[in-house]
Amino acid sequence: MSAGENLMSVMVYIPTPFRRFAGNQTYVKAEGKTVGEVLDALGKSYPTLKHMIYNEADEIPGHINIYINSQEIHSLQGKNTPVSDGDEMAVIPAIAGGQVLTPEQVNRYSRHIIMPQVGPVGQRKLMETKVLIVGAGGLGGPAALYLALAGVGTIGIVDFDVVDLSNLQRQVLHQNDDVGRKKTESAKETLLSYNPDVNIVIHDTPLTSDNAMEIIPQYDLVVNGADNFTTRYLVNDACYFADKVLVDGSILLFDGQATVFKPGHGCYRCLFPAPPPPGLVPNCAEAGVLGALTGVMGSIQAIEVIKQVLEIGDSLVSRLLLFDALAMDFRIVKLRRDPKCPLCGDDPTITELIDYVEFCGAPFPGGHDGAQDGSDGN
């Protein structure tokens, strides 16, 4: 029997700060019977990396955590923890200014951490991000749910409606027993039941010109799940003045739209300079909406938030995604900043929040559902 037959093959995840010491590889294969032996083998192949993992006393310093299959080795047998073929090991360093992932968080977010586009650095970014969800309805629900599952640190929910039985066809944050409850309370309870790590902040109030600039600047990004043009233009303008990225979505019948407005790259007014006359466009209560459509579009909004936080991929900035669920057809059209836009153009005429009820010719309705209309889509 040769000496190598008892050695186990382990895949070692190399975090971004250490990757340059391991040939710019995300994963490195190493062999050994214990964690210590695997690290020794790793150190022989990459001597500089060894100096990053071990201190002068040949011990793992306090700012380095080693995980085997998402469990921190200090909760096992330390460097003497035995390994098996196919095990996954992760070397996680502390990062200045960021929080340290607990073993439970490493386990919870392990499918993110092993992705090279996310990793522990990206997961920390998500955990340090604050996102405001406008509307705990059809779009805001799935968006908030997947952002909570992703570990976004703080999620604000602004809504002042109550749960109605008709909401349950599509609004995933609420259940039958929640009928009659405030949507913000139901949303908070649901999100915390999925991920107690997340800080849920509820704003049980209509979003208006009087409070928008108090609420929105508290957050890093905003997800618009509003069901009416009055709120939609208000959120757009407030995000522009607060210099916040706005992830916008809307739905009606079988159609959905999504885009991302980033200051300097156009806004909702560049796309639609003025709202349609009240009553011209049917709302969800009049025309209906496919319940599952809200899940698709809300999930797309959550993905766009995550991409913005991690600065990865091609975002929907300057692009409008159109989804026809009946034809199962996705298409993208280009958007451009309008130099004549009254808000973000070269010579703006809107320099502060205005009277949006007068501008849209419709009052603020009671709910938020993401409908492409000027009235309550609930």
C-alpha positions in Angstrom: 0.0 0.0 0.0 1.5 3.3 -1.0 1.6 6.3 1.4 -0.8 8.3 -0.7 -3.7 5.8 -0.6 -5.0 7.1 2.8 -4.9 10.7 1.8 -8.3 12.4 1.1 -8.8 14.9 -1.7 -10.3 18.2 -0.6 -11.4 21.2 -2.5 -10.2 24.4 -0.8 -12.0 27.7 -1.5 -9.6 30.6 -1.8 -11.1 34.0 -0.9 -10.6 37.0 -3.2 -7.8 38.7 -1.1 -5.7 35.5 -1.2 -6.4 34.4 -4.7 -3.4 36.1 -6.2 -1.2 33.9 -4.0 -2.8 30.8 -5.4 -2.5 31.3 -9.2 -5.7 33.4 -9.2 -7.7 30.3 -8.6 -11.0 30.2 -6.8 -10.6 26.5 -5.8 -7.5 24.5 -5.2 -7.3 20.8 -4.7 -5.2 19.5 -1.8 -4.8 16.2 0.0 -4.4 15.1 3.6 -6.1 13.1 6.3 -6.8 16.1 8.6 -7.4 19.8 8.1 -3.9 20.5 9.2 -2.4 18.2 6.6 -4.5 19.7 3.9 -3.3 23.2 4.8 0.3 21.9 4.9 -0.1 20.5 1.4 -1.7 23.8 0.3 1.3 25.6 1.8 3.8 23.5 0.0 2.1 24.2 -3.4 1.7 27.9 -2.6 4.4 29.1 -0.1 3.2 32.7 -0.1 -0.3 31.6 0.7 1.0 29.6 3.7 2.4 32.8 5.2 -1.0 34.4 4.9 -2.7 31.5 6.7 -0.1 30.8 9.4 1.7 33.1 11.8 5.3 32.9 12.9 4.5 30.2 15.5 3.0 28.1 12.7 -0.5 28.6 14.1 -3.6 29.9 12.5 -4.0 33.5 13.7 -7.2 34.8 15.2 -8.1 36.8 12.1 -8.3 33.6 9.9 -11.2 31.2 10.1 -11.1 27.7 8.5 -14.3 26.0 7.7 -14.8 22.4 6.6 -18.2 21.8 5.0 -19.4 25.1 6.4 -18.4 24.3 10.0 -15.7 26.3 11.7 -12.9 23.9 12.8 -12.7 25.3 16.3 -16.2 23.9 16.9 -14.8 20.5 15.7 -11.2 19.3 16.4 -9.3 22.2 15.1 -6.4 21.3 12.8 -6.9 17.7 13.8 -10.4 17.5 12.3 -10.4 14.5 9.9 -11.4 15.1 6.3 -13.1 12.9 3.7 -12.9 12.7 0.0 -15.0 15.4 -1.6 -15.0 17.7 1.5 -15.0 21.4 0.9 -12.7 23.7 2.9 -12.8 27.5 3.0 -10.2 29.9 4.2 -12.0 33.0 5.4 -9.9 36.1 6.6 -11.3 39.0 8.5 -11.7 42.1 6.3 -11.2 45.6 7.6 -14.5 47.5 8.0 -16.6 44.3 7.5 -18.3 42.0 9.8 -17.1 38.5 10.5 -19.3 35.7 9.3 -20.4 33.4 12.1 -20.4 29.6 11.4 -24.2 29.7 11.1 -24.0 32.5 8.5 -21.3 30.6 6.6 -23.7 27.6 6.5 -26.8 29.7 5.7 -25.0 31.6 2.8 -22.7 28.8 1.7 -24.2 28.6 -1.8 -23.3 32.3 -2.2 -19.9 32.0 -0.6 -18.8 29.3 -3.0 -19.7 31.4 -6.0 -16.7 33.3 -7.3 -18.9 36.3 -8.2 -20.0 36.6 -4.5 -17.7 34.9 -2.1 -17.3 36.0 1.6 -16.5 39.5 0.5 -19.6 39.9 -1.5 -21.7 38.3 1.2 -20.4 40.8 3.7 -21.4 43.6 1.2 -24.9 42.2 1.1 -25.1 42.0 4.9 -24.0 45.6 5.2 -26.5 46.9 2.6 -29.8 48.7 3.3 -32.6 48.4 0.8 -36.0 50.1 0.9 -39.0 48.3 -0.6 -41.9 50.6 -1.6 -45.0 48.4 -1.2 -45.4 45.1 0.5 -47.5 43.7 -2.4 -47.2 41.8 -5.6 -43.7 43.0 -6.6 -42.4 44.1 -3.2 -43.2 40.8 -1.7 -40.9 38.5 -3.7 -38.3 41.2 -4.0 -38.1 41.6 -0.2 -38.3 37.8 0.3 -35.3 37.0 -1.9 -33.3 39.9 -0.6 -33.9 38.7 3.0 -32.9 35.1 2.0 -29.8 36.6 0.3 -28.8 38.2 3.6 -29.3 41.8 2.8 -28.7 43.4 6.2 -31.5 45.9 6.5 -34.7 45.9 4.6 -37.2 48.7 5.0 -40.8 48.2 4.1 -43.0 51.3 3.4 -46.8 50.6 3.1 -49.9 51.6 5.0 -52.4 49.2 3.5 -54.0 46.2 5.2 -54.1 42.6 3.9 -57.2 41.8 1.9 -58.3 38.3 0.8 -57.9 39.3 -2.9 -54.2 40.0 -2.2 -53.4 36.4 -1.5 -53.6 35.4 -5.1 -50.1 36.9 -5.6 -48.7 38.6 -2.5 -46.4 36.0 -1.0 -45.6 37.9 2.2 -49.1 37.4 3.5 -51.2 34.4 4.5 -54.9 33.7 5.2 -54.6 34.5 8.9 -53.1 37.9 8.0 -56.3 39.3 6.4 -57.1 42.5 8.1 -53.6 43.0 9.5 -51.2 45.8 8.5 -49.1 44.7 5.5 -45.9 46.0 7.2 -46.5 43.8 10.2 -47.3 40.8 8.2 -44.3 41.4 5.9 -41.9 41.8 8.9 -43.1 38.6 10.5 -42.8 36.6 7.3 -39.3 37.9 6.4 -38.0 37.2 10.0 -39.4 33.7 9.9 -37.2 33.0 6.9 -34.1 34.9 8.1 -33.9 36.2 11.6 -30.5 37.8 10.8 -32.1 40.5 8.7 -33.1 43.9 10.3 -36.6 44.7 9.1 -37.6 48.4 9.5 -41.3 49.1 8.9 -42.6 52.5 7.7 -46.4 52.2 8.3 -47.2 55.4 6.4 -48.0 56.6 2.9 -44.9 57.8 1.1 -45.5 61.4 0.3 -43.6 64.6 -0.6 -43.5 65.4 3.1 -41.7 62.3 4.3 -40.0 60.8 1.2 -36.7 62.7 1.7 -36.7 61.6 5.3 -37.1 57.9 4.5 -35.3 57.3 1.2 -31.9 58.7 2.2 -31.6 56.2 5.0 -31.1 53.4 2.4 -28.6 52.4 -0.2 -31.0 51.3 -2.9 -34.7 51.5 -3.5 -37.1 48.9 -5.0 -40.2 50.4 -6.4 -43.2 48.1 -6.1 -45.8 51.0 -6.2 -49.1 50.3 -7.9 -49.8 53.9 -9.1 -48.3 56.7 -11.1 -48.5 59.2 -8.3 -46.2 57.1 -6.1 -44.0 56.0 -9.0 -43.1 59.6 -10.0 -42.6 60.6 -6.3 -40.2 57.7 -5.7 -38.3 58.4 -9.0 -37.8 62.1 -8.1 -36.9 61.4 -4.5 -34.3 58.8 -5.5 -32.8 61.2 -7.9 -32.5 64.0 -5.3 -31.2 61.5 -2.7 -28.7 60.1 -5.3 -30.0 56.6 -4.8 -30.2 53.7 -7.3 -33.9 52.9 -8.1 -34.8 49.3 -9.2 -38.2 49.8 -10.9 -40.8 47.2 -11.8 -44.4 47.2 -13.0 -47.0 44.6 -14.0 -50.5 44.3 -15.6 -52.3 41.3 -17.0 -49.5 39.1 -18.5 -47.0 41.9 -19.0 -44.1 43.0 -16.8 -41.5 45.7 -17.1 -38.2 46.2 -15.1 -35.4 48.6 -15.3 -32.8 50.3 -13.1 -32.5 54.1 -12.8 -29.0 55.2 -11.7 -28.3 58.9 -11.2 -26.6 60.3 -14.3 -28.1 57.6 -16.5 -31.6 58.7 -16.9 -34.8 58.4 -14.8 -38.4 57.4 -15.0 -39.3 60.8 -16.5 -36.9 60.2 -19.4 -38.9 57.0 -20.1 -42.4 58.4 -19.5 -42.3 62.3 -19.3 -45.9 62.4 -18.1 -48.5 60.0 -16.8 -51.5 59.0 -18.8 -54.9 60.7 -18.0 -56.6 59.0 -15.0 -58.7 56.0 -16.1 -57.0 55.7 -19.5 -54.9 52.7 -18.5 -56.8 49.9 -16.7 -55.5 48.8 -13.3 -55.1 45.4 -11.9 -58.4 45.5 -10.0 -60.1 46.2 -13.3 -58.1 44.1 -15.8 -56.4 41.6 -13.5 -52.9 40.3 -13.2 -51.4 36.8 -13.3 -50.3 36.0 -9.8 -47.1 34.2 -10.8 -46.1 37.1 -13.0 -45.4 39.2 -9.8 -43.0 36.5 -8.6 -41.0 36.7 -11.8 -40.8 40.4 -11.9 -40.2 40.8 -8.2 -37.4 38.2 -8.4 -35.8 40.1 -11.3 -35.8 43.3 -9.2 -34.1 41.4 -6.3 -31.5 40.1 -8.8 -30.8 43.6 -10.0 -30.3 44.8 -6.4 -27.8 42.1 -5.7 -25.9 42.8 -9.0 -25.7 46.5 -8.0 -24.4 45.7 -4.5 -21.8 43.2 -5.8 -21.0 45.3 -8.9 -21.3 42.3 -11.2 -22.9 41.4 -14.5 -24.8 43.6 -17.0 -27.4 45.5 -15.1 -30.7 46.9 -16.5 -29.3 50.5 -16.2 -30.2 52.2 -19.5 -32.2 49.2 -20.5 -35.9 48.3 -20.2 -36.8 44.6 -19.9 -40.2 43.7 -21.3 -41.7 40.3 -20.4 -44.8 38.9 -22.1 -45.8 35.9 -20.0 -48.5 34.8 -22.4 -45.9 34.4 -25.2 -43.1 33.6 -22.8 -41.1 36.3 -24.5 -38.4 38.4 -23.0 -37.0 41.4 -24.8 -34.9 44.4 -23.9 -35.0 47.9 -25.4 -32.4 50.6 -24.8 -33.2 53.6 -22.7 -31.3 56.9 -22.8 -31.1 59.9 -20.6 -33.2 62.8 -22.1 -31.2 66.0 -22.1 -34.5 67.8 -22.0 -35.8 65.8 -19.0 -37.3 68.3 -16.5 -35.7 66.4 -13.6 -32.3 65.0 -14.7 -31.8 66.9 -17.9 -29.3 69.6 -18.7 -31.7 72.4 -17.7 -33.9 70.9 -15.0 -37.1 72.7 -14.0 -38.0 70.3 -11.2 -35.5 71.0 -8.4 -37.5 69.7 -5.4 -40.4 67.3 -4.8 -43.7 68.6 -6.2 -47.4 68.0 -5.7 -47.7 64.6 -7.3 -51.4 64.3 -6.7 -51.9 67.4 -8.9 -49.2 66.3 -11.4 -50.8 62.8 -11.9 -54.4 63.9 -11.5 -55.0 61.1 -9.0 -54.7 60.7 -5.3 -52.3 58.4 -3.5 -54.2 55.0 -3.3 -54.0 52.8 -0.3 -51.9 49.9 -1.5 -48.8 48.9 -3.5 -48.9 46.1 -6.0 -46.7 47.2 -8.9 -49.6 47.7 -11.3 -49.0 49.9 -14.3 -51.9 52.2 -13.4 -52.9 55.2 -11.4 -55.1 53.5 -8.8 -55.1 50.8 -6.2 -54.0 47.5 -7.7 -55.0 45.4 -4.7 
